[in-house]
Amino acid sequence: MKDSTHITKRRRDAVDALFSEDGSLDEILIQRGIAPGVFLSWLDDPAFSLYLQKQVQARAQAAVLSAWKSLARGVERGESNALKLFFELKNRHTDEKNAFDIHMDEESRKAAA
């Protein structure tokens, strides 16, 4: 099987466009002069299929990392939604009132007084 270095520039550019440009798959391909049927035939090439799969995985991992970094910045700034989400994702948040909710209730009572 060919490795990704044997993927043509046209095919690599098409994959990059799918991740970076707005629009449906067909719209993006047509804008680049690639018939959607041609793209589908590229998927029959094991090397291209593997290249596409690796790109999807790499970009998904990058998006997850970016989301975690954004969440961490929110937690560092003390944003209540970020803090709640963090604890939910870490399985530390329960349906019972936690210390954060109790503190917020106390703050609400003080503000109302």
DSSP file (Angstrom, degrees, kcal/mol; ACC not computed):
  #  RESIDUE AA STRUCTURE BP1 BP2  ACC     N-H-->O    O-->H-N    N-H-->O    O-->H-N    TCO  KAPPA ALPHA  PHI   PSI    X-CA   Y-CA   Z-CA
    1    1 A M              0   0    0      0, 0.0     2,-0.1     0, 0.0     0, 0.0   0.000 360.0 360.0 360.0 142.3    0.0    0.0    0.0
    2    2 A K        -     0   0    0      1,-0.1     2,-0.1     4,-0.1     0, 0.0  -0.446 360.0-129.7 -73.2 148.5    1.2    3.5   -0.8
    3    3 A D    >   -     0   0    0     -2,-0.1     3,-2.2     1,-0.1     4,-0.1  -0.392  35.0 -89.8 -91.4 178.6    1.9    5.9    2.1
    4    4 A S  G >  S+     0   0    0      1,-0.3     3,-1.5     2,-0.2    -1,-0.1   0.676 120.1  72.4 -65.9 -16.2    0.5    9.4    2.4
    5    5 A T  G 3  S+     0   0    0      1,-0.3    -1,-0.3     0, 0.0    -3,-0.0   0.698  93.7  57.1 -70.1 -15.6    3.5   10.8    0.6
    6    6 A H  G <  S+     0   0    0     -3,-2.2     2,-0.4     2,-0.1    -1,-0.3   0.359  79.3 109.6 -95.1   5.2    2.0    9.3   -2.6
    7    7 A I  S <  S-     0   0    0     -3,-1.5     5,-0.0    -4,-0.1    -4,-0.0  -0.684  77.0-115.1 -79.1 129.9   -1.2   11.2   -2.2
    8    8 A T     >  -     0   0    0     -2,-0.4     4,-2.5     1,-0.1     5,-0.2  -0.215  16.1-116.7 -66.1 156.9   -1.4   13.8   -4.9
    9    9 A K  H  > S+     0   0    0      1,-0.2     4,-3.0     2,-0.2     5,-0.2   0.879 116.1  57.5 -59.9 -38.8   -1.4   17.5   -4.0
   10   10 A R  H  > S+     0   0    0      1,-0.2     4,-1.9     2,-0.2    -1,-0.2   0.908 109.3  44.4 -59.5 -43.0   -4.9   17.8   -5.5
   11   11 A R  H  > S+     0   0    0      2,-0.2     4,-2.2     1,-0.2    -2,-0.2   0.904 114.0  48.8 -70.5 -41.7   -6.2   15.1   -3.2
   12   12 A R  H  X S+     0   0    0     -4,-2.5     4,-2.6     1,-0.2    -2,-0.2   0.922 112.0  49.9 -62.7 -43.1   -4.4   16.6   -0.1
   13   13 A D  H  X S+     0   0    0     -4,-3.0     4,-2.3     1,-0.2    -1,-0.2   0.879 108.6  52.8 -63.0 -37.9   -5.7   20.1   -1.0
   14   14 A A  H  X S+     0   0    0     -4,-1.9     4,-1.9    -5,-0.2    -1,-0.2   0.922 110.3  47.3 -63.7 -43.9   -9.3   18.7   -1.3
   15   15 A V  H  X S+     0   0    0     -4,-2.2     4,-1.1     2,-0.2    -2,-0.2   0.929 111.5  50.7 -63.9 -44.8   -9.1   17.1    2.1
   16   16 A D  H >X S+     0   0    0     -4,-2.6     4,-1.7     1,-0.2     3,-0.6   0.904 109.1  52.3 -58.6 -41.1   -7.7   20.3    3.6
   17   17 A A  H 3X S+     0   0    0     -4,-2.3     4,-2.5     1,-0.2    -1,-0.2   0.868 101.0  60.6 -64.6 -36.4  -10.5   22.2    2.0
   18   18 A L  H 3< S+     0   0    0     -4,-1.9    -1,-0.2     1,-0.2    -2,-0.2   0.832 113.1  37.8 -60.8 -30.7  -13.1   19.9    3.6
   19   19 A F  H << S+     0   0    0     -4,-1.1    -1,-0.2    -3,-0.6    -2,-0.2   0.733 124.4  37.3 -90.8 -24.6  -11.9   20.9    7.0
   20   20 A S  H  < S+     0   0    0     -4,-1.7     2,-0.3    -5,-0.2    -2,-0.2   0.652 102.7  70.9-106.7 -16.4  -11.2   24.6    6.4
   21   21 A E  S  < S-     0   0    0     -4,-2.5     2,-0.2    -5,-0.2     7,-0.1  -0.750  75.4-119.7-107.3 151.1  -14.0   25.8    4.1
   22   22 A D        +     0   0    0     -2,-0.3     2,-0.2     5,-0.1    -2,-0.1  -0.560  67.5  60.7 -82.9 149.7  -17.7   26.3    4.8
   23   23 A G  S    S-     0   0    0     -2,-0.2    -2,-0.1     4,-0.1     2,-0.0  -0.522  85.7 -54.6 123.8 171.0  -20.3   24.4    2.8
   24   24 A S     >  -     0   0    0     -2,-0.2     4,-2.6     1,-0.1     5,-0.2  -0.269  55.1-102.2 -75.4 168.0  -21.4   20.9    2.2
   25   25 A L  H  > S+     0   0    0      1,-0.2     4,-2.4     2,-0.2     5,-0.2   0.943 123.8  47.0 -54.4 -51.0  -19.0   18.2    0.9
   26   26 A D  H  > S+     0   0    0      1,-0.2     4,-2.8     2,-0.2     5,-0.2   0.909 111.3  51.2 -61.1 -42.9  -20.4   18.5   -2.6
   27   27 A E  H  > S+     0   0    0      1,-0.2     4,-2.4     2,-0.2    -1,-0.2   0.926 111.7  46.7 -61.4 -44.8  -20.2   22.3   -2.6
   28   28 A I  H  X S+     0   0    0     -4,-2.6     4,-1.1     2,-0.2    -1,-0.2   0.925 114.3  46.9 -64.9 -44.4  -16.6   22.4   -1.5
   29   29 A L  H ><>S+     0   0    0     -4,-2.4     5,-2.8    -5,-0.2     3,-0.6   0.933 112.4  49.1 -63.5 -45.6  -15.6   19.7   -4.1
   30   30 A I  H ><5S+     0   0    0     -4,-2.8     3,-1.8     1,-0.3    -1,-0.2   0.893 106.5  56.6 -62.4 -40.2  -17.4   21.5   -6.9
   31   31 A Q  H 3<5S+     0   0    0     -4,-2.4    -1,-0.3     1,-0.3    -2,-0.2   0.806 109.5  47.5 -59.9 -28.2  -15.8   24.8   -6.0
   32   32 A R  T <<5S-     0   0    0     -4,-1.1    -1,-0.3    -3,-0.6    -2,-0.2   0.334 122.6-107.0 -95.4   6.2  -12.5   23.1   -6.4
   33   33 A G  T < 5S+     0   0    0     -3,-1.8     2,-0.5     1,-0.2    -3,-0.2   0.770  78.2 130.6  76.8  26.0  -13.4   21.5   -9.7
   34   34 A I      < -     0   0    0     -5,-2.8    -1,-0.2    -6,-0.1    -2,-0.2  -0.956  55.6-133.4-116.6 120.6  -13.8   18.0   -8.3
   35   35 A A    >>  -     0   0    0     -2,-0.5     4,-1.8     1,-0.1     3,-1.0  -0.494  19.5-126.0 -68.5 137.6  -16.9   16.0   -9.1
   36   36 A P  H 3> S+     0   0    0      0, 0.0     4,-2.2     0, 0.0     5,-0.1   0.845 111.3  57.4 -54.4 -34.6  -18.3   14.4   -6.0
   37   37 A G  H 3> S+     0   0    0      2,-0.2     4,-1.8     1,-0.2     5,-0.1   0.844 103.5  53.3 -64.5 -33.3  -18.2   11.0   -7.8
   38   38 A V  H <> S+     0   0    0     -3,-1.0     4,-1.7     2,-0.2    -1,-0.2   0.924 107.7  50.3 -66.9 -44.2  -14.5   11.4   -8.4
   39   39 A F  H  X S+     0   0    0     -4,-1.8     4,-1.1     1,-0.2     3,-0.3   0.926 109.0  51.8 -60.0 -43.8  -14.0   12.1   -4.7
   40   40 A L  H  < S+     0   0    0     -4,-2.2     3,-0.5     1,-0.2     4,-0.4   0.876 107.0  53.2 -60.7 -36.5  -16.0    8.9   -3.8
   41   41 A S  H >< S+     0   0    0     -4,-1.8     3,-1.3     1,-0.2     4,-0.3   0.826 100.6  61.6 -68.5 -29.3  -13.8    6.9   -6.2
   42   42 A W  H >< S+     0   0    0     -4,-1.7     3,-1.8    -3,-0.3     7,-0.3   0.833  92.7  65.8 -62.6 -30.6  -10.7    8.2   -4.4
   43   43 A L  T 3< S+     0   0    0     -4,-1.1    -1,-0.3    -3,-0.5    -2,-0.2   0.704  88.9  66.4 -66.1 -18.0  -12.0    6.5   -1.3
   44   44 A D  T <  S+     0   0    0     -3,-1.3    -1,-0.3    -4,-0.4    -2,-0.2   0.669  82.0  88.9 -73.8 -16.2  -11.5    3.2   -3.1
   45   45 A D  S <> S-     0   0    0     -3,-1.8     4,-2.8    -4,-0.3     3,-0.3  -0.745  73.3-151.4 -82.7 112.9   -7.8    3.9   -2.9
   46   46 A P  H  > S+     0   0    0      0, 0.0     4,-2.4     0, 0.0     5,-0.2   0.846  94.3  53.4 -55.9 -35.8   -6.6    2.4    0.4
   47   47 A A  H  > S+     0   0    0      2,-0.2     4,-2.3     1,-0.2     5,-0.1   0.921 112.6  43.3 -66.3 -43.2   -3.8    5.0    0.7
   48   48 A F  H  > S+     0   0    0     -3,-0.3     4,-2.9    -6,-0.2     5,-0.2   0.923 112.9  52.2 -67.8 -43.2   -6.2    7.9    0.2
   49   49 A S  H  X S+     0   0    0     -4,-2.8     4,-2.3    -7,-0.3    -2,-0.2   0.909 111.7  46.4 -59.1 -43.3   -8.7    6.4    2.5
   50   50 A L  H  X S+     0   0    0     -4,-2.4     4,-2.6    -5,-0.2    -1,-0.2   0.903 111.3  52.3 -65.4 -41.9   -6.1    5.9    5.3
   51   51 A Y  H  X S+     0   0    0     -4,-2.3     4,-2.1     2,-0.2    -2,-0.2   0.930 111.0  47.2 -59.3 -46.4   -4.8    9.5    4.7
   52   52 A L  H  X S+     0   0    0     -4,-2.9     4,-2.4     1,-0.2    -2,-0.2   0.920 111.5  51.1 -62.5 -44.1   -8.4   10.9    5.1
   53   53 A Q  H  X S+     0   0    0     -4,-2.3     4,-2.3    -5,-0.2    -1,-0.2   0.909 110.2  49.0 -60.6 -43.3   -8.9    8.8    8.2
   54   54 A K  H  X S+     0   0    0     -4,-2.6     4,-2.6     1,-0.2    -1,-0.2   0.877 110.3  51.5 -65.0 -37.3   -5.7   10.0    9.8
   55   55 A Q  H  X S+     0   0    0     -4,-2.1     4,-2.5     2,-0.2     5,-0.2   0.907 109.7  49.6 -65.5 -41.8   -6.6   13.6    9.0
   56   56 A V  H  X S+     0   0    0     -4,-2.4     4,-2.3     2,-0.2    -2,-0.2   0.939 113.6  46.1 -61.8 -46.8  -10.0   13.2   10.6
   57   57 A Q  H  X S+     0   0    0     -4,-2.3     4,-2.5     1,-0.2    -2,-0.2   0.924 113.6  48.2 -62.6 -45.5   -8.5   11.7   13.7
   58   58 A A  H  X S+     0   0    0     -4,-2.6     4,-2.1     1,-0.2    -1,-0.2   0.909 114.3  45.5 -63.7 -42.5   -5.8   14.4   14.0
   59   59 A R  H  X S+     0   0    0     -4,-2.5     4,-2.1     2,-0.2    -1,-0.2   0.848 111.6  52.2 -72.6 -32.7   -8.2   17.3   13.5
   60   60 A A  H  X S+     0   0    0     -4,-2.3     4,-2.3    -5,-0.2    -2,-0.2   0.919 110.2  48.9 -66.5 -42.6  -10.7   15.8   16.0
   61   61 A Q  H  X S+     0   0    0     -4,-2.5     4,-2.4     1,-0.2    -2,-0.2   0.897 110.7  50.9 -62.9 -39.7   -7.9   15.4   18.6
   62   62 A A  H  X S+     0   0    0     -4,-2.1     4,-2.3     2,-0.2    -1,-0.2   0.894 109.9  49.9 -64.5 -39.6   -6.8   19.0   17.9
   63   63 A A  H  X S+     0   0    0     -4,-2.1     4,-2.3     2,-0.2    -2,-0.2   0.895 110.6  49.7 -66.2 -40.0  -10.5   20.2   18.4
   64   64 A V  H  X S+     0   0    0     -4,-2.3     4,-2.5     2,-0.2    -2,-0.2   0.926 111.3  49.1 -64.5 -44.2  -10.7   18.3   21.7
   65   65 A L  H  X S+     0   0    0     -4,-2.4     4,-2.5     1,-0.2    -2,-0.2   0.917 111.0  50.1 -60.6 -43.5   -7.5   19.8   22.9
   66   66 A S  H  X S+     0   0    0     -4,-2.3     4,-2.2     1,-0.2    -1,-0.2   0.899 110.5  49.9 -62.3 -41.1   -8.7   23.3   22.0
   67   67 A A  H  X S+     0   0    0     -4,-2.3     4,-2.5     2,-0.2    -2,-0.2   0.914 111.3  48.4 -64.7 -43.0  -12.0   22.7   23.8
   68   68 A W  H  X S+     0   0    0     -4,-2.5     4,-2.8     2,-0.2    -2,-0.2   0.904 111.2  50.5 -64.1 -40.6  -10.2   21.5   27.0
   69   69 A K  H  X S+     0   0    0     -4,-2.5     4,-2.2     2,-0.2    -1,-0.2   0.909 111.2  48.6 -63.5 -40.9   -7.8   24.5   26.9
   70   70 A S  H  X S+     0   0    0     -4,-2.2     4,-2.0     2,-0.2    -2,-0.2   0.912 112.1  48.6 -64.5 -43.0  -10.8   26.8   26.5
   71   71 A L  H  X S+     0   0    0     -4,-2.5     4,-2.4     1,-0.2    -2,-0.2   0.921 110.1  52.0 -61.8 -44.1  -12.5   25.1   29.4
   72   72 A A  H  X S+     0   0    0     -4,-2.8     4,-2.7     1,-0.2    -2,-0.2   0.894 107.8  51.7 -61.1 -40.6   -9.4   25.4   31.5
   73   73 A R  H  X S+     0   0    0     -4,-2.2     4,-1.7     1,-0.2    -1,-0.2   0.906 109.9  49.8 -62.7 -40.4   -9.1   29.1   30.8
   74   74 A G  H  <>S+     0   0    0     -4,-2.0     5,-2.6     2,-0.2     4,-0.4   0.900 110.9  48.9 -64.1 -40.7  -12.7   29.5   31.9
   75   75 A V  H ><5S+     0   0    0     -4,-2.4     3,-1.4     1,-0.2    -2,-0.2   0.922 109.2  52.5 -63.7 -44.2  -12.0   27.6   35.1
   76   76 A E  H 3<5S+     0   0    0     -4,-2.7    -1,-0.2     1,-0.3    -2,-0.2   0.840 109.0  50.2 -61.5 -32.8   -8.9   29.7   35.8
   77   77 A R  T 3<5S-     0   0    0     -4,-1.7    -1,-0.3    -5,-0.2    -2,-0.2   0.519 116.6-117.8 -82.4  -4.7  -11.1   32.9   35.4
   78   78 A G  T < 5 +     0   0    0     -3,-1.4     2,-0.3    -4,-0.4    -3,-0.2   0.729  48.7 172.1  77.8  22.0  -13.6   31.4   37.8
   79   79 A E     >< -     0   0    0     -5,-2.6     4,-2.5    -6,-0.2    -1,-0.2  -0.510  30.2-142.1 -68.9 125.3  -16.5   31.3   35.3
   80   80 A S  H  > S+     0   0    0     -2,-0.3     4,-2.6     1,-0.2     5,-0.2   0.879  98.1  50.5 -60.5 -41.5  -19.3   29.5   37.0
   81   81 A N  H  > S+     0   0    0      1,-0.2     4,-2.5     2,-0.2    -1,-0.2   0.897 111.7  48.7 -64.5 -38.4  -20.4   27.6   33.8
   82   82 A A  H  > S+     0   0    0      2,-0.2     4,-2.6     1,-0.2    -2,-0.2   0.910 111.5  49.7 -66.7 -41.8  -16.9   26.5   33.2
   83   83 A L  H  X S+     0   0    0     -4,-2.5     4,-2.2     2,-0.2    -2,-0.2   0.931 112.5  46.8 -62.4 -45.8  -16.5   25.3   36.7
   84   84 A K  H  X S+     0   0    0     -4,-2.6     4,-2.4     1,-0.2    -2,-0.2   0.943 113.6  47.9 -61.8 -47.2  -19.8   23.4   36.6
   85   85 A L  H  X S+     0   0    0     -4,-2.5     4,-2.8     1,-0.2     5,-0.2   0.904 108.9  54.9 -61.4 -41.0  -18.9   21.8   33.3
   86   86 A F  H  X S+     0   0    0     -4,-2.6     4,-1.8     1,-0.2    -1,-0.2   0.944 111.1  43.7 -57.1 -49.1  -15.5   20.8   34.5
   87   87 A F  H  <>S+     0   0    0     -4,-2.2     5,-2.8     1,-0.2     6,-1.3   0.862 112.5  52.9 -68.6 -34.1  -16.9   19.0   37.5
   88   88 A E  H ><5S+     0   0    0     -4,-2.4     3,-1.4     4,-0.2    -1,-0.2   0.932 111.3  46.5 -63.0 -44.4  -19.6   17.3   35.4
   89   89 A L  H 3<5S+     0   0    0     -4,-2.8    -2,-0.2     1,-0.3    -1,-0.2   0.804 111.0  51.8 -69.5 -28.5  -17.0   16.1   33.0
   90   90 A K  T 3<5S-     0   0    0     -4,-1.8    -1,-0.3    -5,-0.2    -2,-0.2   0.324 112.9-119.7 -89.1   8.4  -14.8   14.8   35.7
   91   91 A N  T < 5S+     0   0    0     -3,-1.4    -3,-0.2    -5,-0.1    -2,-0.1   0.792  86.0 112.1  58.8  31.0  -17.7   12.9   37.3
   92   92 A R      < +     0   0    0     -5,-2.8     2,-0.5    -6,-0.2    -4,-0.2   0.507  51.6  87.0-107.0  -8.7  -17.4   14.9   40.5
   93   93 A H        -     0   0    0     -6,-1.3     2,-0.2    -8,-0.1     4,-0.1  -0.792  58.5-174.0 -95.2 131.6  -20.7   16.8   40.1
   94   94 A T        -     0   0    0     -2,-0.5     4,-0.1     2,-0.3    -2,-0.1  -0.698  40.0-108.7-116.7 172.5  -23.8   15.1   41.4
   95   95 A D  S    S+     0   0    0     -2,-0.2     3,-0.1     2,-0.1     2,-0.1   0.702  97.7  87.4 -72.4 -19.0  -27.5   16.0   41.3
   96   96 A E  S    S-     0   0    0      1,-0.1    -2,-0.3     0, 0.0     2,-0.2  -0.375 102.0 -84.0 -73.0 159.6  -27.3   16.8   45.0
   97   97 A K        -     0   0    0     -2,-0.1     2,-0.2     4,-0.1    -1,-0.1  -0.474  51.5-159.5 -65.2 130.4  -26.3   20.3   46.0
   98   98 A N     >  -     0   0    0     -2,-0.2     4,-2.5    -4,-0.1     5,-0.2  -0.489  36.1 -89.7-102.8 179.0  -22.5   20.6   46.0
   99   99 A A  H  > S+     0   0    0      1,-0.2     4,-2.4     2,-0.2     5,-0.2   0.854 126.4  54.0 -58.5 -36.8  -20.3   23.1   47.7
  100  100 A F  H  > S+     0   0    0      2,-0.2     4,-2.5     1,-0.2    -1,-0.2   0.942 110.3  45.5 -64.1 -47.7  -20.5   25.4   44.7
  101  101 A D  H  > S+     0   0    0      2,-0.2     4,-2.4     1,-0.2    -2,-0.2   0.903 112.9  50.7 -63.3 -41.3  -24.3   25.5   44.7
  102  102 A I  H  X S+     0   0    0     -4,-2.5     4,-2.2     2,-0.2    -1,-0.2   0.917 110.9  49.0 -61.9 -44.0  -24.4   26.0   48.5
  103  103 A H  H  X S+     0   0    0     -4,-2.4     4,-2.5    -5,-0.2    -2,-0.2   0.918 111.4  49.4 -61.2 -44.1  -22.0   28.9   48.2
  104  104 A M  H  X S+     0   0    0     -4,-2.5     4,-2.2     1,-0.2    -2,-0.2   0.882 109.7  51.7 -65.1 -37.7  -24.1   30.4   45.4
  105  105 A D  H  X S+     0   0    0     -4,-2.4     4,-2.3     2,-0.2    -1,-0.2   0.904 110.0  49.4 -63.0 -41.5  -27.3   30.0   47.4
  106  106 A E  H  X S+     0   0    0     -4,-2.2     4,-2.5     1,-0.2    -2,-0.2   0.910 110.6  50.0 -63.1 -43.0  -25.6   31.8   50.3
  107  107 A E  H  X S+     0   0    0     -4,-2.5     4,-2.3     1,-0.2    -1,-0.2   0.893 110.2  50.7 -62.9 -39.5  -24.5   34.6   48.0
  108  108 A S  H  X S+     0   0    0     -4,-2.2     4,-1.9     2,-0.2    -2,-0.2   0.909 110.3  49.2 -64.3 -42.8  -28.0   34.9   46.7
  109  109 A R  H  X S+     0   0    0     -4,-2.3     4,-1.3     2,-0.2    -2,-0.2   0.916 111.6  49.1 -63.2 -43.2  -29.5   35.1   50.2
  110  110 A K  H  < S+     0   0    0     -4,-2.5     3,-0.3     1,-0.2    -2,-0.2   0.908 111.3  49.4 -62.5 -41.2  -26.9   37.8   51.2
  111  111 A A  H  < S+     0   0    0     -4,-2.3    -1,-0.2     1,-0.2    -2,-0.2   0.848 110.7  50.3 -67.2 -33.0  -27.7   39.8   48.1
  112  112 A A  H  <        0   0    0     -4,-1.9    -1,-0.2     1,-0.2    -2,-0.2   0.720 360.0 360.0 -76.7 -21.8  -31.4   39.6   48.8
  113  113 A A     <        0   0    0     -4,-1.3    -1,-0.2    -3,-0.3    -2,-0.2   0.474 360.0 360.0 -77.3 360.0  -31.0   40.8   52.4
